[in-house]
Amino acid sequence: MLKLNKKFSFALIIFLMVFVIPCISAAETVQYSQSGQNMSSDRFVVSDFTITSERPEIYPGDTLEMSYVITSEGFYDRLISLPKGLYFTALDPDGNLVEAGKAYTGQFISPGDSIIMKARLTVDKPGTWRIWPSYTIQNKNGIVQYNPEEWAAADIYVEEEDIPLADLTIIEAGTAGTGENGDGLRFYYIVKNTGPLDANTTVSGILLNDEDMGIGNPVGILPAGESQKVFFTLSNVSKGDKITIVLDAAETEDELDEENNDWSFAVNLKNDVSKTSDAADSSAVVSEEPDQSSNQTSSVVYYPATTAVCCDVTAQFIILGIIAVLMSVFSFALGYYYCQSKKCENELGWMYAKIKRLEAGETIDHSYIKADEVLPDEDIAEAEVVLKGKSGKEDSGDKEKPEEEKTEESVDVGTGDKEDKKE
């Protein structure tokens, strides 16, 4: 029974490795599935035309898995002929024809016979691809017949590939106090890179009442997702003046959105703060304020952003965990059933026989001994009592010898006395 259990467990593991795990890790997305059938004028029927991909969205460079079934409904054998045999035709977004497959040339197809055709196609352009089953087959007169154009066609859309770029935007700006020696006012703004790519060093432009102040305010290298606090000083600023900050004024950095680089606010001389709805509280921004003495100098202070790390628990590991638990429960159930059905009589008999032989000082043979060959049924109950330590017999020091042994000893002693007397 134990050997059978091991074989079953091994077979179950092999089944999971061969069938279940590949299905979990290599799940495909059906992009197109034909409904019904299409028959050509040559009496060929195409059915089960399907197209699948590895992920729901298709991008340039992805590979499509294609298949269809072609069945002959004609009245005589046909030859799948050159130059192409069975294949797929695709019309790319630029209007160019692409072919894939070209198999089964030289093979005959009889009335009622079906052939499954499979092939792969790698799409290399974004846009709509039109794909349909195709064939070149000879009739009985040796004339090559072609499938109808765009026969049972499927339209597959390939997404535009996103080019990773940085994206600089201002999330907060305001007054930082008076300048050095009370000369002018100091202002700050917080720049955040919301794009997936790091941003290089850029220069911001500063405008006062829409007039360019000629200040090249640098913003240092900014990793993706992080922020930076920048200061600048302006003189001759009055309440109500409009200050405009233009990020990447020289347009040296390619960004995802070039329209979100401007930020304007009015001066009210009260440490005012202007921020976006998703900006952090300015009190949480920790930075060292640099010394500035004129309206043409500036300093950059880096503002590190916090990052979070999350754990991605995939469905594959969850399913494997459930399978492991089920296997453990199944193994326990098999062991419990075996013990209950057999009542462990063989094991008890073997252990009791071993104890008896140890008491007799014999050498123990560790080979398996069935209970029926060692003890009768009535002694099995006694074996259970012995194993549980409830034999009812208490140790009383030296054990008395059996009467037979005593009789033999007395006879030996008597014989010895007689021999002494004769001498």
Buried (B, 14 or more C-beta within 10 A) or exposed (E): EEEEBEEEBEEBEEEBEEEBBEEBEEEEEEBBEBEEBBBBEBEBBBBEBBBBBEEEEBBBEBEBBBBBBBBBEBEEEBBBBEEBBBBBBBBBBEEEEBEBBBBBBEEBBEEEEEBEBEBEBEBEEBBEBBBBBBBBBBBEEEEBBEBBEEBBBBEBEBEEEEEEBBBBBBBBBBBBEEBBEEBBBBBBBBBBBBBBBBBBEBBBBBBBEEEEBEBEBEBBBBBBBBBBBBBBBBEEBEEEBEBBBBBBBEEEBBBBEBEBBBBBBEBEEEEEBBBBEEBBEBEEBEBEEBEBEBBBBBBBBBBEBEEEEEEEEEEEEEBBEEBEEEBEEBBEEBEEEBEEEEEBBBBBBBBBBBBBEEEEEEEEEEEEBEBEEBBEEEBBEEBBEBBEEEEEEEEEEEEEEEEEEEEEEEEEEEEEEEEEEEE
